[in-house]
Amino acid sequence: MSISQATKRWIALIGLGALAGAICWLMAIQAFMVLLHSFGTWQRPGIARVTILRIDQDDQNMFTNYLQVKEGEKDRTLCMLKEESEDAKVGDEIWILDNYYATPLRPAQFRLTPQRLLVEYPQPLLLLTLLGIWRIRRAQVRELKQPPSQERRRLTDDFHARAHRFASTDAPSDVQDPPSGPNPPKDL
């Protein structure tokens, strides 16, 4: 059993619609967090490769630690999540993602991972999802505009064509249909 193209398109539309809904939900949560913590600071988002010089444990804060790093020739102080900073060692080179909005509960930098990039900046994924939905819908409309397919031709080989040509409908049938029912009679 094979799945038709129309069914595959509907499955893809449902999946992309669910993904778009999840992304919109994530963006709504991010907007709510920004509104909730109006005393945060805005900063320019970016990606950088840094070398860790020193890790300062912040006992006063439950969420973040400070890292002294070197980015190129410039020294920087990063505010990162405790679990991300505890995995790092002095001398490691790591990629960081600068957050667009930092609060005391939300660090200014994260380690750059694909998951973190998608969670912090879901807008490009949303655009790709909407593009996919648009292309599938356009294919569905194109399919509906096409004329319906012609009836299938039934091809027969020579043997069956001759059999139909020489078959007579007037000839009496010598074969009797067996009686039907629960108990057919037995021949003696």
C-alpha positions in Angstrom: 0.0 0.0 0.0 1.4 3.3 -1.0 0.6 6.8 0.3 -0.8 9.2 -2.3 0.8 12.6 -3.0 -2.2 14.4 -1.5 -1.9 12.5 1.7 1.8 13.2 2.0 1.2 16.9 1.4 -1.4 17.0 4.2 0.9 15.1 6.6 3.7 17.7 5.8 1.2 20.6 6.3 0.2 19.3 9.7 3.8 18.8 10.8 4.9 22.2 9.6 1.8 23.8 11.1 2.6 22.2 14.5 6.3 23.4 14.2 5.1 26.9 13.4 2.7 26.8 16.4 5.6 25.7 18.7 7.8 28.4 17.4 5.1 31.1 17.9 4.6 29.8 21.4 8.3 30.1 22.1 8.4 33.6 20.8 5.4 34.5 22.9 7.1 33.2 26.0 10.2 35.2 25.1 8.1 38.4 24.7 6.5 37.7 28.0 9.9 37.3 29.7 11.0 40.6 28.3 7.9 42.3 29.5 8.2 40.6 33.0 11.8 41.8 33.5 11.6 45.3 32.2 14.8 46.2 34.2 17.1 44.2 31.9 19.6 45.5 29.4 19.4 45.2 25.6 22.6 44.3 23.8 23.6 43.5 20.3 23.4 39.7 19.5 26.5 38.1 18.1 28.7 35.0 17.9 32.3 35.0 19.0 35.2 32.6 19.7 36.9 33.3 23.0 39.7 31.8 25.2 38.9 31.3 28.9 41.3 33.1 31.2 39.6 32.7 34.6 36.3 31.4 36.0 34.8 33.4 38.9 32.2 31.5 40.9 29.3 33.8 42.0 27.9 32.4 45.3 25.4 35.2 45.5 23.7 34.3 42.2 22.0 30.9 41.8 22.0 31.0 38.0 25.1 32.6 36.6 28.9 32.8 37.0 31.4 35.2 35.5 34.2 34.2 33.1 37.2 36.3 32.2 37.9 35.7 28.5 40.1 36.9 25.7 38.4 37.7 22.4 41.1 38.4 19.8 43.2 41.1 21.5 40.4 42.3 23.8 39.5 41.1 27.3 35.9 40.5 28.2 33.8 39.5 31.2 31.0 37.1 30.4 28.0 36.3 32.4 27.1 32.6 31.7 24.9 29.9 33.2 26.5 28.0 36.0 26.2 24.6 34.3 27.7 26.0 31.1 30.6 27.7 33.0 31.3 24.7 35.2 31.9 22.5 32.2 34.6 25.0 30.9 38.2 24.9 31.9 40.9 27.6 31.9 42.6 27.7 28.5 39.6 26.3 26.5 38.5 28.0 23.4 34.7 28.1 23.1 32.1 29.7 20.9 29.6 32.0 22.7 26.3 33.5 21.7 25.6 37.0 23.0 22.0 37.2 24.2 19.8 40.1 23.0 18.3 40.8 26.4 20.1 40.2 29.7 18.5 40.2 33.1 19.7 39.0 36.5 17.9 35.7 35.9 18.9 35.5 32.2 22.6 35.5 31.4 24.2 37.8 28.8 26.0 35.0 27.0 25.4 31.3 26.3 27.6 28.6 24.8 26.8 28.3 21.1 25.0 25.1 20.3 22.4 24.4 17.6 19.7 23.9 20.2 20.6 27.2 22.0 20.6 29.0 18.7 17.1 27.7 17.8 15.7 28.5 21.2 17.1 32.0 21.4 16.6 33.0 17.8 13.6 31.0 16.3 12.7 33.6 13.7 14.7 32.1 10.8 13.3 28.7 11.5 9.8 30.2 11.5 10.5 31.9 8.1 11.6 28.5 6.7 8.6 26.8 8.1 6.2 29.4 6.6 8.0 29.1 3.3 7.5 25.3 3.4 3.8 25.7 4.1 3.5 28.2 1.3 5.2 25.9 -1.2 3.0 22.9 -0.2 -0.2 24.9 -0.5 0.9 26.2 -3.9 1.4 22.6 -5.1 -2.0 21.7 -3.8 -3.6 24.5 -5.7 -1.7 23.6 -8.9 -2.9 20.0 -8.5 -6.6 21.1 -8.2 -6.3 23.3 -11.3 -5.1 20.3 -13.4 -7.8 18.6 -15.5 -9.0 15.3 -14.1 -7.1 12.3 -15.4 -8.6 10.4 -18.3 -10.3 7.1 -17.8 -7.9 4.2 -17.9 -7.8 2.1 -21.0 -8.0 -1.6 -20.6 -5.7 -3.4 -23.0 -6.4 -7.1 -23.8 -4.1 -9.5 -25.5 -4.9 -11.5 -28.6 -6.1 -14.6 -26.9 -8.7 -12.8 -24.8 -9.8 -10.6 -27.7 -10.5 -13.7 -29.8 -12.4 -15.3 -26.9 -14.7 -12.3 -26.6 -15.2 -12.1 -30.4 -16.2 -15.8 -30.8 -18.2 -16.1 -27.6 -21.9 -16.4 -28.4 -24.5 -15.1 -26.1 -27.3 -17.2 -27.7 -25.8 -20.6 -27.0 -27.5 -22.6 -24.2 -25.4 -23.3 -21.2 -24.6 -27.0 -20.4 -23.3 -26.1 -17.0 -25.8 -25.8 -14.2 -25.2 -23.6 -11.2 -24.9 -25.6 -8.0 -27.9 -25.0 -5.6 -27.1 -22.7 -2.9 -28.3 -22.8 0.7 -27.4 -24.3 4.0 -27.8 -28.0 3.0 -27.3 -28.7 -0.7 -28.8 -32.1 -1.9 -26.5 -35.0 -2.4 -26.2 -36.9 -5.6 -27.0 -40.6 -5.4 
